[in-house]
Amino acid sequence: MNSSNLPPAMPSPAPRPTPDCLLTLAVPQALEEEILDALLALPALAPGFTVVRGQGIGGHVELASTMEQVQGRARRVMVQVAMQQTHVQNLIDTLRKALPSPQIAYWVVPLLTFGRFGDLP
């Protein structure tokens, strides 16, 4: 079969940009649904994220419940977004406008590598 008889090649999907940093948000448990709803409303900036339970300790951590006051630590939800650094500030600014709380902390660290064990569809 010569190449003139082959069906036209399907265009390959645009490559997904590789994340080069990790944004972590430390959020009071009371604001969990609000932060998740805000992130879900921003799929172009945060197409996916991971939620991990944690605890916050420190001078600026608000201890909301009696249990937190006794333990000396506050329940937190850690939301991690692997993303491109060029989009981080836009996401932070958008979330800050939606949830202007001093109890939400964030940090950004570089990702040395990012990958998957299989191909996405």
C-alpha positions, -999 to +999 in steps of 0.1 A: +000+000+000+015+033-009+012+064+012-013+081-012-038+054-002-036+060+036-063+079+053-054+114+064-036+115+098-057+127+127-043+159+142-027+152+175-041+169+206-022+199+218+004+189+243-006+196+279+017+220+295+040+204+321+036+219+356+068+235+369+057+245+404+035+234+433+011+259+449+000+248+484-029+265+501-033+260+539-070+267+545-090+265+578-114+236+577-143+260+579-134+274+545-129+241+528-160+241+506-155+277+496-119+272+485-128+240+466-158+257+449-135+287+439-109+263+424-135+243+406-148+275+390-113+281+376-105+250+355-081+270+332-060+280+362-064+249+383-074+220+361-068+196+390-057+196+426-051+174+456-067+179+491-050+167+522-060+170+558-035+187+581-031+208+612-017+243+617+004+255+646+017+290+651+012+324+666-011+336+638-032+304+637-067+310+648-079+282+671-117+281+664-130+253+685-125+243+722-108+211+710-083+231+689-076+254+718-069+224+741-047+208+715-030+240+705-034+233+668-061+241+642-076+218+616-065+227+581-071+215+546-040+216+524-048+221+487-020+214+463-021+225+427+007+214+403+008+242+377+028+265+356+045+293+375+034+318+349-002+313+361+004+312+399+000+349+406-033+351+386-047+322+406-036+336+440-050+371+431-083+355+420-086+334+452-076+363+474-105+384+460-129+355+466-117+346+501-098+375+517-089+357+549-056+361+568-061+325+579-054+312+544-017+308+538+001+298+506+035+289+493+050+280+460+079+256+454+095+244+422+087+210+408+118+192+396+098+168+375+062+159+369+047+129+352+022+101+351+026+063+351+004+061+321-011+081+292-041+103+296-069+100+271 
